[in-house]
């Protein structure tokens, strides 16, 4: 794998280096020793697939509070998605900033998202499937989020009128979240 720093401190693009021969391709989808050698959290407590029937489906922006804060890797296994991360960590020079990129099935790229970031994506094609690894198990009582359409972030989601969950439609703005006592519990940068 190759590791490329992103504009948000502590976040990376992971570029896989597949082995290809007449039989097809072989990719490492997770490499704990590689991540650890770069000082990144490398344990996996859960892995999940997120299937999206319709293009435009938007999931996020999600995070978990400590002690269940998660580092994640995200890859696209089918279709394409626009993936967005937002740095929420106290003391981070990029706190309150976002980064977005398109991930496509077969592009051999993944995002590494550290603890203290919100994450979300929009499916760009029908049948898009995202694969996640997470360093902590899902803990509903510690799950939080921020609004996908927060005017303070002004994220240019590619497709209009997204299909959202009720929970995602009701999340607080970035400013509301950052001014809450919960934001202070996030692991500092």
N, C-alpha and C positions, 0 to 999 in steps of 0.2 A: 504494500500500500504506500501511497504518497500522501503526505499531510500538507494542506495549503491553509495558512491562516486567513480568516475572514476579517472584515473591517471591525467586527465586534470582538472585543478582548475575550479570549478563551474559547471562541467558537472556530470550527475548522471544517473545511471540505476535505473529505477522504476520497482519494481516487484509487480505485481498485486496479490491480494489474492482473487481468485474467490470463490463465493458461489456455491456449487455444491449439487444437489439433484437429485431425480429420473427424474425430468423434464429437466435437463441439467445444464448449468452453467450461472452465472451472474457475469460480471466483470465491475468494474468502469473503464472507459477509460480516465477519467479526474477528478481531485479532486482539485479545486482551494484552498479551505481552508487548505488542507494537504500541498500543495506546499508553500502557504504563511506562514504557521507555520514553515517552514524550511528556510524562507527568500528568496524563489525563486519567480520569476515573474510568476503570476498565471492567468492573464487575457487572454481571448481568443477572438481575433478579427475575425479569420477565421479558418475553418477546411476544410481539403481537402483529397481526395483519389487520389492516383497516381497508375494507372493500367499499367502493363507492359506485353505486349503480349509475348515477347521472353526473355528467359534466356540470360543473358549477357548485357541486357540494363543497361546503366549507366547514372545516373542523378546527375550532380554536378561537382564540389563542389560550392555551392551557398551560398550567404548571402545577406543581405540588409543593406545599410548604414543608420545612423540616419538621420532624426527622425523616420524612419520606421524600425529600427533594430528589429529583431525578436528573442524572445525566442520560442523554439519549443519543442513539444513532438512528437516522431515518434514511430509507432508500425507497425508490419506486420500483416495484416488481412488475407492474402492468400499467399501461397507459402513460399518463404524464400528470405532474402536479406542480403547483407553484407553492413553494415552501417558505415560510416566514418565521423568523425568530426575533425576540425582543429581549434585550438585556435589562433585567430588573434588579440586579445585585447592588446593594449598598457599597459605595466606595469605588464602583467601576467607572473608569473614564468614559465608557460608552453607555452608561445607564440611561434608559429611556430611548435608546436608538434601536432601529430595526434593520434587518437585512433579509432580502428575499432572493430566491433563485429557483429556476425550473429544474426539476429532476425528471428524467424519462427512463422508462424501462430499457435496460440494455446500455445505458450511458456510463455504467461503471463508476457512479459517483454516489456518495452518501454525505449527510451532514452529521457532524458531531456537535451536540448541543450540551453545554455544561449546566450544572445545577444553577437555579436562579434565573433561568430564561423562560419566557413564555414561548410556546410553539404552536403553530397552526399551518394548515395548508388548504388549498383549493384544488379539487380535481379538475383537470383540464380536458379530460376525455371520459366518455362513458366507460365503465369497467376499470377505473383506475384502482390500483392496489398499492398501499404504502406498507412497508415493513419497518417495525420499530424494535430496538432493544432498549431496555430501561434498567437503570442501576438500582431502582427501588420498586417494590410492588405497588400497584395501584391502591391508593388509600382514599376512598371517597370523602372521608371527613377532612382531609387535607388538600383536596383538589380545589383549585381556584382558577381564575382566568381574567382576561381583560378583553374589552370589546374589539372585535375584528374591524369595525368601521370607525374607530376612534378618530375624530378629526385632528387631534393632536399628533397622531402618528401618520395619518394620511397615506396609508398603504394603498398602492394602486393595484388592487386585486384584478386579475385579467378578465374575469367573466362577471357580468352584471347579475343582479337579483339572485344571490346565492341561496342554495337550499341549506338551512341552518337548523340546529336543535333549538328548542325553547331556552335551554340553559345558556347556549352561546349567544343568543339574541339579547339576554338579560345581564350580561357581564358588566362590571364597572369599567369606566374609562381608565386609561393609564394614570392620569392625575389622581383619580379617586383611589386606585389601588396603591399607588406610591405614598399617599398620605395616610393610609390605614396602618394600624399597629402591626398587622400581619407582614407588611413589606419589610419592616425592620427585622423580622425573624429570618429573612433569607440569608444564606451564606454570603459573606462579603467577598468581593473580587480579590 
